[in-house]
Amino acid sequence: MWVGKGRTKKTLGEFFDALGEQGCQRIALVSADGADWIADMVGLRCPNARLCLDPFHVVSWVTSAADQVRRRVVGEARRGGDKAMLAALSDARWAVVKNPERLTDRQRLKLAQIQQVNNQLYRAYLLKEQFRQIFAPGGEERILTLDEWLIWADRCRIPEFVELARKMHRYRDDIANTLTHGLTNALVEGLNSRVRLIINVARGFRSVEALMALMQLHLGNYQPHLPGRLPTLA
């Protein structure tokens, strides 16, 4: 395991330097969160790699867009003095952003009210849910679903989703790579949870270097030979 300081091009470059030119050429797939600096460095240093956009991050973009629509229509109702609309949309955030299977009865009722009083917000909810289905279990047909979703978002006339679709077109091939190869950031996110536990147990660290050393000791299966002790045979 390799650990570096900072979330920058320089740090990623140091990793590729440690890996060496031949090691970089052997990399076939890279999962990332859509940051341009990661894509730039992978393209520069790993000529044979395909970039996969992590599903959690891309779904969060769509969920955020749906919530932006909710905030906008609430603001419009408030400025227009539409009390009936405000009443229907009050406490509607979780009804819009949560997954359907996790909605409470009250949130399902709120979603039904949204469908009746604000077609634009309800269509934003449907766009969000349709995008989530792209990452449901399946095969190559999900890439076709992705392309159909992009067409729908392009033409929906909901400003937040039209803007998001414009952004998504840039990442279309990266998302298709994710659907084809099934690569995600799940393993790294699992490691991040264990790192946060290390930080909590230590009550924090005075230096990043100390944290990096303990990460390698706990997570990298390092077995240093301590002074005055015989090495342990694996």
FIPADO-138676 format. One record per residue: residue in one letter; x, y, z of N, C-alpha, C, O in turn. Coordinates in steps of 0.1 Angstrom, whole numbers, padded with zeros to 4 digits, always signed. Each point is the difference from the previous one (the first is absolute). Example, Ala and Ser with C-alpha at 12.3 -4.5 7.8 and 13.67 -1.06 7.14 Angstrom:
BEGIN
A+0132-0057+0078-0009+0012+0000+0009+0012+0000+0010+0000+0007/S-0014+0011-0014+0009+0011+0000-0008+0011+0008+0005+0011+0001/
REM end
This chain:
BEGIN
M+0008-0012+0000-0008+0012+0000+0009+0012+0000+0010+0001+0007/W-0014+0009-0015+0007+0013-0001-0008+0011+0006-0012+0001-0002/V+0018+0008+0010-0007+0011+0006+0007+0013-0003+0013+0000+0001/G-0020+0010-0005+0006+0013-0003-0007+0011+0007-0011-0001+0005/K+0018+0013-0003-0006+0011+0007-0006+0010-0010+0007+0005-0010/G-0020-0002+0012-0006+0010-0009-0008-0007-0011+0003-0010-0005/R-0014+0017+0001-0009-0005-0011+0003+0010-0012-0009+0008-0003/T+0020-0011-0003+0005+0009-0011+0006-0008-0011+0003-0012+0001/K-0001+0019-0013+0007-0006-0011+0014-0004+0004+0004-0011-0004/K+0002+0019+0012+0014-0003+0005+0001-0013+0007+0008-0009-0002/T-0018+0006+0011+0000-0012+0008-0003-0012-0009+0007-0010+0001/L-0016+0011-0010-0003-0011-0009+0012-0002-0009+0003-0012-0004/G+0004+0022+0000+0012-0001-0008+0011-0008+0008+0007-0008-0006/E-0006+0010+0019+0010-0007+0008-0004-0015+0000+0009-0008+0000/F-0022+0005+0001-0004-0014-0001+0005-0007-0013+0005-0011+0000/F-0008+0018-0011+0004-0005-0013+0015-0001-0001+0005-0010-0006/D+0002+0019+0012+0015-0001+0000+0004-0012+0007+0009-0008-0004/A-0015+0005+0016+0004-0012+0008-0004-0013-0008+0007-0010+0001/L-0018+0011-0008-0004-0012-0008+0009-0003-0012+0002-0011-0004/G+0004+0022-0002+0009-0002-0011-0008+0000-0013-0012-0003+0000/E+0020+0005-0011-0007+0001-0013-0006-0013-0004-0012+0000-0005/Q+0018-0011+0007-0006-0013-0003-0012-0003+0008-0010-0005-0005/G+0010+0008+0018-0011-0002+0008-0012+0009-0004-0011-0005+0000/C+0014+0017-0004-0011+0009-0005-0006-0006-0013-0013+0001-0002/Q+0021-0007-0006-0005-0005-0013-0009-0012+0002-0008-0004-0008/R+0010-0003+0020-0008-0012+0003-0014+0003+0005-0008-0008+0001/I+0006+0021+0004-0013+0003+0005-0010+0001-0011+0001+0007-0010/A-0012-0015+0012-0010-0001-0010-0013+0008+0003-0006+0006-0009/L+0003-0005+0022-0012+0007+0004+0003+0008+0013+0008-0004+0008/V-0014+0016-0008+0001+0009+0012-0013+0005+0004-0008+0005-0009/S+0004-0007+0021-0013+0005+0005+0003+0013+0008+0009+0001+0008/A-0017+0010-0011+0002+0013+0006-0013+0007+0001-0011-0005-0005/D+0011+0017+0012-0012+0007+0003-0004+0011-0010-0009+0008+0003/G+0016-0008-0014-0004+0011-0010+0009+0012+0001-0002+0009-0008/A+0011-0008+0017+0009+0011+0001+0009+0001-0013+0006-0010-0004/D-0006+0022-0002+0008+0002-0012+0014-0003+0002+0007-0005-0009/W-0001+0009+0021+0014-0002+0002+0004-0014+0000+0011-0004-0004/I-0020-0005+0008+0003-0014+0000+0000-0005-0015+0009-0007-0004/A-0019+0011-0003-0001-0004-0014+0012+0004-0008+0005-0007-0008/D-0001+0020+0011+0011+0005-0008+0013-0008+0003+0008-0003-0009/M-0005+0000+0022+0012-0008+0003-0001-0014-0005+0010-0005-0005/V-0021-0001+0006-0002-0014-0006+0003+0000-0015+0006-0009-0005/G-0012+0019-0002+0002+0001-0014+0014+0002-0004+0005-0005-0010/L+0002+0013+0019+0014+0003-0003+0010-0012+0003+0009-0002-0007/R-0012-0005+0018+0010-0010+0005-0004-0014-0003+0009-0009+0001/C-0022+0006-0003-0004-0014-0002-0007-0001-0014-0012+0001-0001/P+0020-0003-0010-0005+0001-0013-0010-0011-0004-0008+0001-0009/N+0008-0012+0017-0009-0012-0003-0012-0001+0009-0007-0009-0001/A+0006+0019+0010-0011-0001+0010-0013+0007-0005+0000+0009-0008/R-0011-0015+0012-0013+0005-0002-0005+0005+0013+0001-0006+0011/L-0008+0018-0011-0005+0006+0012-0014-0004+0003-0008+0000-0009/C+0005-0004+0021-0014-0004+0004-0005+0010+0011+0007+0003+0010/L-0018+0003-0012-0006+0010+0009-0007-0008+0011-0010-0007-0003/D+0014+0010+0015-0006-0007+0012-0015+0002+0001-0004+0012+0000/P-0005-0022+0000-0014+0002+0001-0005+0008+0011-0009+0008-0002/F+0014-0009+0014-0004+0008+0011+0001+0015-0003-0010+0007+0003/H+0021-0003-0008+0002+0014-0003-0009+0005-0011-0006+0011+0001/V+0004-0019-0011-0008+0005-0012-0015+0001+0004-0007+0009-0004/V+0003-0019+0012-0014+0000+0005-0002+0012+0009-0011+0006+0000/S+0021-0003+0008-0002+0012+0009-0001+0013-0008-0007+0009+0005/W+0013-0008-0017-0003+0012-0008-0014+0001-0004-0006+0011+0001/V-0001-0022-0005-0014+0000-0004-0009+0003+0012-0009+0007-0001/T+0012-0013+0013-0008+0003+0012+0001+0014+0003-0010+0006+0004/S+0022+0000-0005+0002+0014+0003-0008+0009-0009-0006+0010+0004/A+0006-0014-0017-0008+0008-0010-0015+0000+0004-0007+0010-0001/A+0002-0022+0005-0014-0001+0004-0003+0009+0012-0011+0007+0000/D+0020-0006+0009-0002+0008+0012+0001+0015-0004-0007+0008+0006/Q+0015-0005-0015+0001+0014-0005-0013+0004-0006-0004+0012+0002/V-0003-0021-0010-0013+0003-0005-0010+0003+0011-0008+0009-0001/R+0009-0018+0011-0010+0002+0012+0002+0014+0006-0009+0007+0003/R+0022-0003-0001+0002+0013+0007-0004+0011-0009-0005+0010+0005/R+0007-0011-0018-0004+0010-0009-0016+0002+0000-0005+0011+0001/V-0002-0022-0002-0015+0001-0001-0005+0005+0013-0011+0007+0000/V+0017-0010+0011-0005+0005+0013+0003+0015+0001-0009+0007+0004/G+0020-0003-0009+0003+0015+0000-0009+0007-0009-0005+0011+0003/E+0001-0017-0015-0009+0007-0009-0014+0001+0007-0007+0010-0001/A+0003-0021+0008-0013+0001+0007+0000+0010+0011-0010+0007+0002/R+0021-0006+0005+0001+0010+0011-0001+0014-0005-0007+0009+0005/R+0015-0006-0016+0000+0013-0006-0014+0004-0006-0004+0011+0000/G-0003-0022-0005-0013+0003-0006-0011+0000+0010-0012+0002-0004/G+0015-0005+0016-0011-0001+0011-0010-0011-0002-0011+0001+0004/D+0016-0012-0010-0009-0012-0002+0000-0009+0012+0009-0009+0001/K-0018+0012+0008+0000-0007+0013-0003-0015-0002+0005-0008+0008/A-0014+0005-0017-0004-0014-0002+0012-0008-0005+0002-0011+0004/M+0006+0017-0013+0011-0007-0006+0011-0002+0011+0006-0010+0001/L-0004+0021+0007+0009-0001+0011-0003-0011+0010+0008-0007+0005/A-0021+0006-0002-0005-0011+0009+0003-0013-0006+0004-0010+0008/A-0006+0008-0020+0002-0013-0007+0014-0004-0001+0004-0011+0001/L+0005+0021-0002+0014-0002-0002+0008+0001+0013+0013-0003+0001/S-0019+0006+0010+0007+0001+0013+0005-0014+0005-0008-0010-0002/D+0020+0009+0007+0005-0013+0005+0001-0010-0011-0003-0012+0002/A+0005+0016-0015+0000-0009-0011+0014-0005-0004+0001-0009-0009/R+0009+0014+0016+0014-0004-0005+0002-0015+0000+0005-0005-0010/W-0008-0002+0021+0003-0014+0001-0009-0008-0010+0005-0010-0005/A-0017+0015+0003-0008-0007-0010+0006+0000-0014-0002-0009-0007/V+0009+0020+0004+0006+0001-0013+0013-0007-0001+0003-0006-0011/V+0005+0007+0021+0014-0005-0002+0002-0015+0005+0010-0006-0005/K-0019+0001+0014+0002-0014+0004-0004-0010-0010-0007+0003-0009/N+0013-0015+0010-0004-0011-0009-0014-0004+0004-0004+0000+0011/P-0004-0004-0021-0014-0004+0002-0002-0010+0011-0010+0001+0007/E+0019-0011-0007-0002-0011+0010+0002+0004+0014-0003-0007+0009/R+0009+0019-0007+0003+0005+0013-0010+0011+0005+0001+0005+0011/L-0010-0002-0019-0010+0011+0003-0009-0005+0011-0005-0012+0000/T+0002+0021+0009-0011-0003+0010-0013+0003-0006-0001+0005-0011/D-0010-0010+0018-0013+0003-0005-0003+0014-0002-0006+0004-0010/R+0011+0005+0019-0002+0014-0001+0007+0006-0012-0005+0009-0007/Q+0017-0014+0005+0007+0005-0012-0006-0005-0013+0001+0007-0010/R-0006-0019+0010-0008-0004-0012-0012+0008-0003-0003+0004-0012/L-0004+0000+0023-0011+0009-0002+0005+0014-0005-0007+0006-0009/K+0018-0001+0014+0005+0012-0005+0004+0000-0014-0002+0009-0008/L+0008-0020+0003+0003-0002-0014-0012+0000-0009+0000+0005-0011/A-0011-0011+0016-0013+0000-0007-0005+0014-0001-0006+0004-0011/Q+0007+0004+0021-0004+0014+0000+0009+0008-0011-0006+0008-0007/I+0019-0010+0007+0008+0006-0010-0004-0003-0014-0001+0009-0008/Q-0003-0021+0006-0004-0004-0014-0013+0007-0004-0001+0004-0012/Q-0007+0000+0022-0013+0007-0003+0002+0015-0002-0006+0006-0009/V+0016+0000+0016+0001+0015+0000+0011+0005-0008+0000+0012-0003/N+0011-0020+0001+0011+0006-0007+0006-0010-0010+0009-0009+0005/N-0012+0009-0017+0004-0010-0010+0015+0001-0002+0006-0011-0002/Q+0000+0023+0002+0014+0001-0002+0009-0007+0011+0009-0008-0003/L-0013+0010+0015+0007-0007+0011-0002-0015-0001+0010-0007+0003/Y-0022+0003-0006-0002-0015-0001+0008-0006-0011+0005-0011+0001/R-0004+0018-0012+0008-0005-0011+0015+0000+0003+0007-0009-0004/A-0003+0018+0012+0014+0000+0005+0002-0013+0009+0010-0006-0001/Y-0020+0003+0009+0001-0012+0008+0001-0013-0009+0008-0009+0003/L-0016+0009-0013+0000-0011-0010+0013-0001-0007+0005-0011-0002/L+0001+0022-0002+0013+0000-0006+0011-0006+0009+0008-0008-0004/K-0009+0012+0017+0009-0005+0010-0001-0015+0001+0010-0008+0000/E-0022+0003+0001-0003-0015+0002+0004-0007-0012+0006-0011+0001/Q-0009+0016-0013+0004-0007-0013+0015-0001-0001+0005-0010-0004/F+0002+0020+0009+0015-0001-0001+0005-0010+0010+0010-0007-0004/R-0016+0006+0016+0005-0011+0009-0002-0014-0006+0009-0008+0003/Q-0019+0006-0012-0002-0013-0006+0011-0003-0009+0002-0012-0004/I+0005+0022-0001+0011-0003-0009+0011-0009+0006+0006-0008-0006/F-0005+0009+0019+0010-0007+0008-0005-0013+0007+0006-0006+0008/A-0019+0003-0012-0006-0012+0005+0007-0012-0007+0006+0002-0010/P-0006-0014+0016+0006-0012-0006-0005-0002-0014-0012+0002-0003/G+0021-0005-0006-0003-0002-0014+0012-0001-0009+0011-0001+0005/G-0013+0002-0018+0011-0001-0009+0002+0012-0009-0002+0012+0005/E+0006-0014-0017+0003+0011-0009-0012+0009-0003+0002+0012-0004/E-0014-0017+0006-0012+0008-0003-0001+0012+0009-0007+0010-0004/R+0014-0009+0015+0000+0011+0009+0006+0012-0007-0003+0012+0004/I+0013-0014-0013+0006+0011-0007-0011+0007-0009+0000+0012-0002/L-0008-0020-0004-0011+0005-0008-0010+0008+0009-0005+0011-0004/T+0003-0016+0016-0009+0008+0009+0007+0013+0004-0007+0010+0001/L+0020-0010+0000+0007+0013+0003-0002+0010-0011-0002+0011+0002/D+0004-0016-0015-0002+0009-0011-0014+0005-0001-0002+0012-0003/E-0008-0020+0006-0014+0005+0000-0002+0010+0011-0007+0010-0002/W+0013-0012+0013-0001+0009+0011+0005+0014-0004-0005+0010+0003/L+0017-0010-0009+0006+0012-0004-0009+0008-0010-0001+0012+0001/I-0005-0019-0010-0010+0006-0009-0011+0006+0007-0004+0012-0002/W-0002-0019+0012-0011+0005+0008+0004+0012+0008-0007+0010+0000/A+0019-0010+0006+0004+0011+0008+0003+0012-0009-0003+0012+0004/D+0008-0014-0016+0003+0011-0009-0013+0007-0004+0000+0013-0002/R-0011-0020+0001-0013+0006-0005-0010+0003+0011-0011+0004-0003/C+0015-0006+0016-0010+0001+0011-0005+0014+0003-0010+0002+0006/R+0018+0008-0010-0003+0014+0003+0000+0003+0015-0005+0010+0004/I+0012-0018+0003+0003+0003+0014+0014+0005+0001+0010-0008-0002/P-0007+0021+0005+0013+0006-0002+0011-0008+0007+0011-0002-0005/E-0014-0003+0017+0010-0007+0008+0005-0013-0007+0011-0004+0001/F-0021-0003-0007+0003-0013-0007+0006+0002-0014+0008-0008-0004/V-0012+0019-0002+0006+0003-0013+0015+0003+0002+0008-0005-0008/E-0005+0013+0018+0014+0003+0003+0007-0013+0004+0012-0002-0004/L-0018-0007+0012+0006-0012+0004+0003-0009-0012+0010-0006-0001/A-0020+0005-0008+0002-0008-0012+0012+0005-0008+0007-0008-0006/R-0005+0021+0005+0011+0006-0007+0013-0005+0006+0010-0004-0007/K-0010+0003+0021+0012-0005+0007+0002-0015-0002+0011-0005-0002/M-0022-0002+0002+0000-0015-0001+0006-0004-0014+0006-0010+0000/H-0009+0017-0010+0004-0003-0013+0016-0001+0000+0005-0009-0008/R+0001+0017+0016+0015-0001+0000+0005-0013+0006+0011-0004-0003/Y-0019-0001+0012+0004-0012+0007-0007-0013-0005+0000-0011+0006/R-0007+0012-0017-0008-0011-0005+0008-0013-0002-0004-0010+0005/D+0016+0011-0011+0008-0011-0002+0005-0006+0013+0002-0012+0001/D+0001+0021+0008+0005-0005+0013-0011-0008+0008+0003-0010+0006/I-0015+0015-0007-0011-0007+0006-0002-0014-0007-0003-0010+0006/A+0004+0010-0019-0002-0012-0008+0011-0010+0004-0003-0012+0000/N+0015+0017+0002+0011-0009+0005-0004-0007+0013+0003-0012+0003/T-0009+0020+0006-0004-0005+0013-0011-0011-0002+0001-0010+0007/L-0010+0012-0015-0011-0010-0003+0006-0012-0006-0005-0011+0002/T+0015+0012-0010+0006-0011-0007+0008-0009+0009+0000-0012+0000/H+0009+0019+0008+0010-0007+0008-0004-0002+0015+0006-0007+0007/G-0016+0015-0003-0005-0002+0014+0010+0005+0011+0000-0004+0011/L+0009+0013-0015+0010+0005+0009-0006+0012+0008-0006+0009-0006/T+0009-0008+0019-0005+0011+0008+0011+0004+0011+0010-0007+0000/N-0014+0017+0007+0009+0004+0011-0003-0007+0013+0005+0004+0011/A-0013-0014-0011-0005-0007+0012+0012-0004+0009-0001+0002+0012/L+0011-0009-0017+0011-0005+0008+0007+0012+0007+0004-0001+0011/V-0001+0012-0019+0007+0011+0006-0009+0007+0011+0005+0004+0010/E-0018-0003-0012-0009+0006+0010+0000-0009+0012-0001+0005+0011/G+0002-0018-0012+0001-0009+0011+0013+0003+0008+0000+0000+0013/L+0011+0002-0020+0012+0003+0007-0001+0014+0007+0006+0001+0011/N-0013+0008-0018-0001+0013+0007-0007-0001+0013+0003+0007+0010/S-0013-0016-0009-0007-0002+0013+0009-0005+0010-0001+0004+0012/R+0010-0013-0015+0010-0005+0009+0010+0010+0004+0005+0001+0012/V-0001+0008-0021+0009+0011+0003-0007+0010+0010+0007+0004+0009/R-0019-0001-0011-0007+0009+0010-0001-0007+0014+0001+0007+0010/L-0002-0020-0010+0000-0007+0013+0014+0002+0007+0001+0002+0012/I+0010-0004-0020+0013+0002+0005+0002+0014+0006+0006+0002+0010/I-0011+0008-0017+0001+0014+0004-0008+0002+0013+0005+0007+0009/N-0017-0013-0008-0008+0002+0012+0007-0007+0012+0000+0006+0011/V+0005-0018-0013+0007-0007+0011+0012+0008+0005+0002+0000+0012/A+0005+0006-0021+0012+0007+0004-0003+0014+0005+0009+0008+0004/R-0022-0004-0005-0004+0014+0004+0007+0010-0009+0003+0011+0005/G-0001-0014-0017+0006+0009-0010+0015-0002+0000+0006-0007+0008/F+0001+0014-0018+0014-0001-0002+0006+0014-0002-0007+0009-0005/R+0019-0007+0010+0006+0013-0001+0006+0002-0014+0002+0012-0005/S+0001-0023-0002+0006+0001-0014-0007-0010-0009-0004-0011+0005/V+0004+0015-0018-0005-0010-0010+0009-0012-0001-0005-0011-0002/E+0018+0013+0004+0009-0010-0002-0002-0011+0011+0001-0012-0004/A-0005+0015+0016-0003-0009+0010-0012-0009-0003+0000-0012+0002/L-0010+0019-0007-0012-0007-0005+0003-0009-0011-0005-0012+0000/M+0013+0016-0010+0003-0008-0011+0008-0013+0004-0003-0011-0005/A+0012+0013+0015+0007-0012+0005-0009-0010+0007+0002-0012-0002/L-0011+0017+0010-0009-0009+0007-0010-0007-0010-0004-0011+0002/M+0000+0019-0012-0008-0007-0011+0007-0011-0006-0006-0011-0002/Q+0019+0013-0002+0007-0011-0006+0002-0012+0010+0000-0012-0004/L+0002+0015+0017+0002-0010+0010-0013-0009+0001+0001-0012+0001/H-0013+0019+0000-0012-0007+0003-0006-0006-0013-0006-0011+0001/L+0007+0018-0012-0008-0004-0012+0009-0006-0010-0005-0007-0009/G+0018+0009+0009+0009-0005-0010+0007-0013+0003+0009-0005-0007/N-0013-0001+0019+0006-0013+0004+0015+0001+0002+0008-0010-0002/Y-0003+0022+0006+0014+0001+0003+0004-0007+0013-0008+0001+0009/Q+0019-0007-0009+0005-0007+0013+0015+0004+0002+0009-0008-0002/P-0007+0020+0007+0014+0004+0002+0006-0008+0011-0006-0004+0010/H+0019+0002-0011+0008-0007+0010+0004+0010+0011+0007+0009-0002/L-0012-0011+0014+0002+0009+0011+0013-0004+0007+0004-0011+0001/P+0003+0021+0004+0013-0002+0007-0002-0010+0012-0009+0002+0008/G+0018-0012-0007+0000-0009+0011-0010-0011-0001-0002-0008+0010/R-0005+0007-0021-0010-0010-0002+0003-0009-0012+0005+0006-0010/L-0008-0018+0011+0002-0009-0012-0011+0002-0010-0012+0002+0004/P+0015-0002-0017-0011+0001-0010-0010-0011+0001+0004-0012+0002/T-0017+0015-0005-0010-0010+0000-0001-0006-0013-0001+0007-0010/L+0001-0021+0009-0002-0006-0013-0014-0001-0004-0009-0004+0009/A+0005+0008-0021-0014+0000-0005-0004-0015-0002-0011-0002-0004/
REM end
